[in-house]
Amino acid sequence: MRKNAILYICDKSDGKQAARSKLFDKWYKNYSWEMVEKHDGKLVYPNSPESEYVSLIVNTVNPYANNVIEAFSFIMESDK
C-alpha cells in the first residue's frame, strides 16, 4: 500500500488553470477513493490578475498525513 502525497499546481500558461482544476475535481469525484483525501487551494498574487489552483492529494494511511495537510492548509491560509 502506498503512503504517498501529491501536490500539484494547474498550469496557467494559457489561462485555462480554472478549467484544469475543475477537470481534476471531476476525476476525483468520479472515483471511489478509500483512504485518500483531496485538499484544494488557490494562490493569489497581488500584482497579477491570474490565480494558481493548487491541490494536495494524500493517502490517509501515510503516517505524516496530518502534518502534510496542516502544512498545506497553513500555506494556503498565509497566502490570503
CNS distance restraints for C-alpha pairs under 8 A (distance, minus, plus):
assign (resid   2 and name CA) (resid  59 and name CA) 7.50 0.50 0.50
assign (resid   2 and name CA) (resid  62 and name CA) 7.98 0.50 0.50
assign (resid   3 and name CA) (resid  58 and name CA) 7.73 0.50 0.50
assign (resid   3 and name CA) (resid  59 and name CA) 5.42 0.50 0.50
assign (resid   3 and name CA) (resid  60 and name CA) 7.55 0.50 0.50
assign (resid   3 and name CA) (resid  61 and name CA) 6.08 0.50 0.50
assign (resid   3 and name CA) (resid  62 and name CA) 4.47 0.50 0.50
assign (resid   3 and name CA) (resid  63 and name CA) 7.81 0.50 0.50
assign (resid   4 and name CA) (resid  58 and name CA) 6.18 0.50 0.50
assign (resid   4 and name CA) (resid  59 and name CA) 5.82 0.50 0.50
assign (resid   4 and name CA) (resid  62 and name CA) 6.68 0.50 0.50
assign (resid   5 and name CA) (resid  56 and name CA) 7.08 0.50 0.50
assign (resid   5 and name CA) (resid  57 and name CA) 5.64 0.50 0.50
assign (resid   5 and name CA) (resid  58 and name CA) 4.15 0.50 0.50
assign (resid   5 and name CA) (resid  59 and name CA) 6.19 0.50 0.50
assign (resid   5 and name CA) (resid  65 and name CA) 7.82 0.50 0.50
assign (resid   6 and name CA) (resid  56 and name CA) 5.65 0.50 0.50
assign (resid   6 and name CA) (resid  57 and name CA) 5.10 0.50 0.50
assign (resid   6 and name CA) (resid  58 and name CA) 6.26 0.50 0.50
assign (resid   7 and name CA) (resid  54 and name CA) 7.25 0.50 0.50
assign (resid   7 and name CA) (resid  55 and name CA) 5.77 0.50 0.50
assign (resid   7 and name CA) (resid  56 and name CA) 4.49 0.50 0.50
assign (resid   7 and name CA) (resid  57 and name CA) 6.45 0.50 0.50
assign (resid   8 and name CA) (resid  54 and name CA) 5.71 0.50 0.50
assign (resid   8 and name CA) (resid  55 and name CA) 5.48 0.50 0.50
assign (resid   8 and name CA) (resid  56 and name CA) 6.54 0.50 0.50
assign (resid   9 and name CA) (resid  52 and name CA) 6.74 0.50 0.50
assign (resid   9 and name CA) (resid  53 and name CA) 5.75 0.50 0.50
assign (resid   9 and name CA) (resid  54 and name CA) 4.46 0.50 0.50
assign (resid   9 and name CA) (resid  55 and name CA) 6.62 0.50 0.50
assign (resid  10 and name CA) (resid  17 and name CA) 5.25 0.50 0.50
assign (resid  10 and name CA) (resid  18 and name CA) 7.83 0.50 0.50
assign (resid  10 and name CA) (resid  20 and name CA) 6.21 0.50 0.50
assign (resid  10 and name CA) (resid  21 and name CA) 6.40 0.50 0.50
assign (resid  10 and name CA) (resid  52 and name CA) 6.62 0.50 0.50
assign (resid  10 and name CA) (resid  53 and name CA) 5.51 0.50 0.50
assign (resid  10 and name CA) (resid  54 and name CA) 6.43 0.50 0.50
assign (resid  11 and name CA) (resid  16 and name CA) 7.51 0.50 0.50
assign (resid  11 and name CA) (resid  17 and name CA) 5.62 0.50 0.50
assign (resid  11 and name CA) (resid  20 and name CA) 7.88 0.50 0.50
assign (resid  11 and name CA) (resid  52 and name CA) 7.75 0.50 0.50
assign (resid  12 and name CA) (resid  16 and name CA) 6.02 0.50 0.50
assign (resid  12 and name CA) (resid  17 and name CA) 4.87 0.50 0.50
assign (resid  12 and name CA) (resid  50 and name CA) 7.88 0.50 0.50
assign (resid  12 and name CA) (resid  52 and name CA) 6.83 0.50 0.50
assign (resid  15 and name CA) (resid  50 and name CA) 7.73 0.50 0.50
assign (resid  16 and name CA) (resid  20 and name CA) 6.35 0.50 0.50
assign (resid  17 and name CA) (resid  21 and name CA) 6.18 0.50 0.50
assign (resid  17 and name CA) (resid  52 and name CA) 6.92 0.50 0.50
assign (resid  17 and name CA) (resid  53 and name CA) 6.58 0.50 0.50
assign (resid  18 and name CA) (resid  22 and name CA) 6.27 0.50 0.50
assign (resid  18 and name CA) (resid  53 and name CA) 6.89 0.50 0.50
assign (resid  19 and name CA) (resid  23 and name CA) 6.21 0.50 0.50
assign (resid  20 and name CA) (resid  24 and name CA) 6.29 0.50 0.50
assign (resid  21 and name CA) (resid  25 and name CA) 6.24 0.50 0.50
assign (resid  21 and name CA) (resid  53 and name CA) 6.40 0.50 0.50
assign (resid  22 and name CA) (resid  26 and name CA) 6.17 0.50 0.50
assign (resid  23 and name CA) (resid  27 and name CA) 6.26 0.50 0.50
assign (resid  24 and name CA) (resid  28 and name CA) 6.10 0.50 0.50
assign (resid  25 and name CA) (resid  29 and name CA) 6.12 0.50 0.50
assign (resid  26 and name CA) (resid  30 and name CA) 6.10 0.50 0.50
assign (resid  27 and name CA) (resid  31 and name CA) 6.72 0.50 0.50
assign (resid  28 and name CA) (resid  33 and name CA) 7.94 0.50 0.50
assign (resid  33 and name CA) (resid  37 and name CA) 7.92 0.50 0.50
assign (resid  35 and name CA) (resid  59 and name CA) 5.60 0.50 0.50
assign (resid  35 and name CA) (resid  60 and name CA) 5.02 0.50 0.50
assign (resid  35 and name CA) (resid  61 and name CA) 6.59 0.50 0.50
assign (resid  36 and name CA) (resid  57 and name CA) 6.82 0.50 0.50
assign (resid  36 and name CA) (resid  58 and name CA) 5.63 0.50 0.50
assign (resid  36 and name CA) (resid  59 and name CA) 4.46 0.50 0.50
assign (resid  36 and name CA) (resid  60 and name CA) 5.62 0.50 0.50
assign (resid  37 and name CA) (resid  57 and name CA) 5.67 0.50 0.50
assign (resid  37 and name CA) (resid  58 and name CA) 5.47 0.50 0.50
assign (resid  37 and name CA) (resid  59 and name CA) 6.51 0.50 0.50
assign (resid  37 and name CA) (resid  60 and name CA) 6.79 0.50 0.50
assign (resid  38 and name CA) (resid  55 and name CA) 6.85 0.50 0.50
assign (resid  38 and name CA) (resid  56 and name CA) 5.60 0.50 0.50
assign (resid  38 and name CA) (resid  57 and name CA) 4.47 0.50 0.50
assign (resid  38 and name CA) (resid  58 and name CA) 6.60 0.50 0.50
assign (resid  39 and name CA) (resid  55 and name CA) 5.55 0.50 0.50
assign (resid  39 and name CA) (resid  56 and name CA) 5.08 0.50 0.50
assign (resid  39 and name CA) (resid  57 and name CA) 6.49 0.50 0.50
assign (resid  39 and name CA) (resid  69 and name CA) 7.78 0.50 0.50
assign (resid  40 and name CA) (resid  53 and name CA) 7.55 0.50 0.50
assign (resid  40 and name CA) (resid  54 and name CA) 5.92 0.50 0.50
assign (resid  40 and name CA) (resid  55 and name CA) 4.33 0.50 0.50
assign (resid  40 and name CA) (resid  56 and name CA) 6.39 0.50 0.50
assign (resid  41 and name CA) (resid  53 and name CA) 6.07 0.50 0.50
assign (resid  41 and name CA) (resid  54 and name CA) 5.04 0.50 0.50
assign (resid  41 and name CA) (resid  55 and name CA) 5.93 0.50 0.50
assign (resid  41 and name CA) (resid  76 and name CA) 5.89 0.50 0.50
assign (resid  42 and name CA) (resid  51 and name CA) 6.50 0.50 0.50
assign (resid  42 and name CA) (resid  52 and name CA) 5.57 0.50 0.50
assign (resid  42 and name CA) (resid  53 and name CA) 4.63 0.50 0.50
assign (resid  42 and name CA) (resid  54 and name CA) 5.71 0.50 0.50
assign (resid  42 and name CA) (resid  76 and name CA) 6.95 0.50 0.50
assign (resid  43 and name CA) (resid  51 and name CA) 5.57 0.50 0.50
assign (resid  43 and name CA) (resid  52 and name CA) 4.96 0.50 0.50
assign (resid  43 and name CA) (resid  53 and name CA) 6.45 0.50 0.50
assign (resid  43 and name CA) (resid  54 and name CA) 7.24 0.50 0.50
assign (resid  43 and name CA) (resid  76 and name CA) 7.02 0.50 0.50
assign (resid  43 and name CA) (resid  79 and name CA) 6.43 0.50 0.50
assign (resid  44 and name CA) (resid  48 and name CA) 7.68 0.50 0.50
assign (resid  44 and name CA) (resid  50 and name CA) 7.22 0.50 0.50
assign (resid  44 and name CA) (resid  51 and name CA) 4.83 0.50 0.50
assign (resid  44 and name CA) (resid  52 and name CA) 6.67 0.50 0.50
assign (resid  44 and name CA) (resid  79 and name CA) 7.02 0.50 0.50
assign (resid  44 and name CA) (resid  80 and name CA) 7.39 0.50 0.50
assign (resid  45 and name CA) (resid  49 and name CA) 7.67 0.50 0.50
assign (resid  45 and name CA) (resid  50 and name CA) 7.55 0.50 0.50
assign (resid  45 and name CA) (resid  51 and name CA) 6.78 0.50 0.50
assign (resid  56 and name CA) (resid  69 and name CA) 7.83 0.50 0.50
assign (resid  56 and name CA) (resid  72 and name CA) 7.46 0.50 0.50
assign (resid  58 and name CA) (resid  62 and name CA) 7.59 0.50 0.50
assign (resid  58 and name CA) (resid  65 and name CA) 6.50 0.50 0.50
assign (resid  58 and name CA) (resid  69 and name CA) 7.93 0.50 0.50
assign (resid  59 and name CA) (resid  65 and name CA) 6.87 0.50 0.50
assign (resid  60 and name CA) (resid  65 and name CA) 5.64 0.50 0.50
assign (resid  61 and name CA) (resid  65 and name CA) 7.11 0.50 0.50
assign (resid  64 and name CA) (resid  68 and name CA) 6.12 0.50 0.50
assign (resid  65 and name CA) (resid  69 and name CA) 6.09 0.50 0.50
assign (resid  66 and name CA) (resid  70 and name CA) 6.01 0.50 0.50
assign (resid  67 and name CA) (resid  71 and name CA) 6.09 0.50 0.50
assign (resid  68 and name CA) (resid  72 and name CA) 6.16 0.50 0.50
assign (resid  69 and name CA) (resid  73 and name CA) 6.08 0.50 0.50
assign (resid  70 and name CA) (resid  74 and name CA) 6.03 0.50 0.50
assign (resid  71 and name CA) (resid  75 and name CA) 6.23 0.50 0.50
assign (resid  72 and name CA) (resid  76 and name CA) 6.23 0.50 0.50
assign (resid  73 and name CA) (resid  77 and name CA) 6.05 0.50 0.50
assign (resid  74 and name CA) (resid  78 and name CA) 6.00 0.50 0.50
assign (resid  75 and name CA) (resid  79 and name CA) 6.29 0.50 0.50
assign (resid  76 and name CA) (resid  80 and name CA) 7.14 0.50 0.50
